[in-house]
Amino acid sequence: MAVAWPCAAQETSWLQPDGVVVQAPGRKALVVLPDWTWVGESHACPPALAVGPRGEILVTSNVLASVWKVDPLTLEVTFHPLELDSDGDKDVGFSALRYSLDEGAWLAFSATHGSTWRIDPSLTQGKKIAYNPEWRKTCVIN
């Protein structure tokens, strides 16, 4: 019988080459992200990791418009390709991500293109929005 993990918001999480490490008091697990695609920091800013309002962990690709969601209790992973409303001719990935209570959605930043995106709560659509100055300190590609 599997034991449920505590809410991810109470944990420490960080990215590794094959997934995300989730650590809770007395427990630690590597959650492999199936088909996670990203490029190293010599080519782009790193992918993003963020914790959502229900404790879920979201991980981005830095070269594809996709997110991986880790369930806060079971650590099960689901893959969510995003349909973008623009820039379909570009490899848009995200290097910063956060949940906005005001928007009721995820906000993401593509450092490669300098664009800001609103990702719907169902993790299916991305809409390009006006540049958000709070991303100024995010990794920048020279």
VEXDREN-2710 file (C-alpha; in Angstrom, 1 decimal):
% VEXDREN-2710
k/r/px/py/pz
1/MET/0.0/0.0/0.0
2/ALA/1.4/3.4/-1.0
3/VAL/1.7/6.0/1.6
4/ALA/0.5/9.5/0.6
5/TRP/3.1/12.3/0.6
6/PRO/2.4/15.5/2.6
7/CYS/1.3/18.5/0.6
8/ALA/4.1/19.5/-1.8
9/ALA/3.9/23.1/-0.6
10/GLN/5.4/21.9/2.7
11/GLU/8.3/20.2/0.9
12/THR/11.6/21.2/-0.6
13/SER/11.8/20.5/-4.3
14/TRP/14.6/21.0/-6.9
15/LEU/15.3/20.0/-10.5
16/GLN/17.8/17.3/-11.5
17/PRO/18.6/16.2/-15.1
18/ASP/15.9/13.5/-15.2
19/GLY/13.2/15.0/-13.0
20/VAL/12.4/16.7/-9.7
21/VAL/13.5/15.7/-6.3
22/VAL/10.8/16.1/-3.6
23/GLN/11.9/16.1/0.0
24/ALA/9.6/16.1/3.0
25/PRO/10.6/15.5/6.7
26/GLY/12.2/12.0/6.8
27/ARG/11.5/11.3/3.1
28/LYS/13.0/12.0/-0.2
29/ALA/12.1/10.9/-3.7
30/LEU/13.2/11.5/-7.3
31/VAL/10.1/12.0/-9.5
32/VAL/11.1/11.1/-13.0
33/LEU/9.4/13.3/-15.6
34/PRO/8.6/11.1/-18.6
35/ASP/9.8/12.6/-21.9
36/TRP/10.9/15.8/-20.2
37/THR/12.7/17.8/-22.8
38/TRP/15.1/20.6/-22.0
39/VAL/18.5/22.0/-23.0
40/GLY/21.4/22.8/-20.7
41/GLU/22.2/26.2/-19.4
42/SER/25.0/26.8/-21.9
43/HIS/22.2/27.0/-24.5
44/ALA/19.2/28.5/-22.6
45/CYS/17.9/29.5/-19.2
46/PRO/17.0/26.5/-17.1
47/PRO/13.4/25.1/-16.9
48/ALA/11.2/26.4/-14.1
49/LEU/9.7/24.7/-11.1
50/ALA/6.8/26.1/-9.1
51/VAL/4.3/25.0/-6.5
52/GLY/0.6/25.7/-7.2
53/PRO/-2.3/26.6/-5.0
54/ARG/-3.2/23.0/-4.2
55/GLY/0.4/21.9/-3.5
56/GLU/1.0/20.6/-7.0
57/ILE/4.4/21.0/-8.5
58/LEU/4.7/22.2/-12.1
59/VAL/7.9/21.8/-14.1
60/THR/8.4/23.4/-17.5
61/SER/10.5/22.7/-20.5
62/ASN/12.8/25.5/-21.5
63/VAL/12.4/24.7/-25.2
64/LEU/8.8/23.3/-25.6
65/ALA/5.4/24.8/-24.6
66/SER/4.7/22.0/-22.1
67/VAL/4.4/21.4/-18.4
68/TRP/4.7/18.4/-16.2
69/LYS/2.4/18.3/-13.1
70/VAL/3.3/16.3/-10.0
71/ASP/0.4/15.4/-7.7
72/PRO/1.1/16.7/-4.2
73/LEU/-0.1/13.5/-2.5
74/THR/0.8/10.6/-4.8
75/LEU/3.7/12.2/-6.8
76/GLU/2.1/10.9/-10.0
77/VAL/3.1/12.9/-13.0
78/THR/0.9/14.1/-15.8
79/PHE/2.1/15.7/-19.0
80/HIS/0.4/18.8/-20.5
81/PRO/1.3/20.1/-24.0
82/LEU/0.1/23.7/-24.3
83/GLU/-1.6/25.1/-27.4
84/LEU/-0.2/28.6/-27.8
85/ASP/-2.3/31.5/-29.3
86/SER/0.8/32.9/-31.1
87/ASP/4.5/32.2/-31.9
88/GLY/3.6/28.8/-33.3
89/ASP/6.7/29.1/-35.5
90/LYS/9.0/29.3/-32.5
91/ASP/10.3/26.9/-29.9
92/VAL/8.7/28.5/-26.9
93/GLY/9.8/27.1/-23.5
94/PHE/9.5/28.6/-20.1
95/SER/12.3/29.6/-17.6
96/ALA/10.1/31.2/-15.0
97/LEU/6.7/30.2/-13.7
98/ARG/4.3/31.2/-10.9
99/TYR/0.7/30.9/-10.0
100/SER/-1.2/34.1/-9.8
101/LEU/-4.2/34.3/-7.4
102/ASP/-5.3/37.5/-9.1
103/GLU/-5.4/35.8/-12.5
104/GLY/-6.5/32.4/-11.3
105/ALA/-3.9/31.0/-13.7
106/TRP/-0.2/30.3/-14.2
107/LEU/2.1/33.1/-15.5
108/ALA/5.2/32.0/-17.4
109/PHE/8.1/33.7/-18.9
110/SER/10.2/32.6/-21.9
111/ALA/13.6/34.1/-21.5
112/THR/14.6/33.0/-25.0
113/HIS/11.9/35.2/-26.6
114/GLY/11.3/37.7/-23.8
115/SER/7.6/36.9/-23.8
116/THR/5.1/36.5/-20.9
117/TRP/2.3/33.9/-21.1
118/ARG/-0.9/33.2/-19.2
119/ILE/-1.5/29.4/-18.9
120/ASP/-5.0/28.4/-18.1
121/PRO/-5.7/26.4/-14.9
122/SER/-6.5/23.3/-16.9
123/LEU/-2.9/23.4/-18.4
124/THR/-4.1/23.2/-22.0
125/GLN/-3.7/26.8/-23.5
126/GLY/-1.1/29.5/-23.4
127/LYS/-2.0/33.1/-24.2
128/LYS/0.7/35.7/-24.9
129/ILE/0.2/38.7/-22.6
130/ALA/1.9/42.0/-22.1
131/TYR/5.4/41.9/-20.8
132/ASN/5.5/41.7/-17.0
133/PRO/8.4/43.8/-15.5
134/GLU/8.6/41.5/-12.5
135/TRP/10.5/39.0/-14.7
136/ARG/13.4/41.5/-15.1
137/LYS/15.7/39.5/-12.8
138/THR/15.0/36.2/-14.6
139/CYS/17.8/34.5/-16.5
140/VAL/18.6/36.4/-19.7
141/ILE/20.1/35.0/-22.8
142/ASN/23.0/37.1/-24.2
END
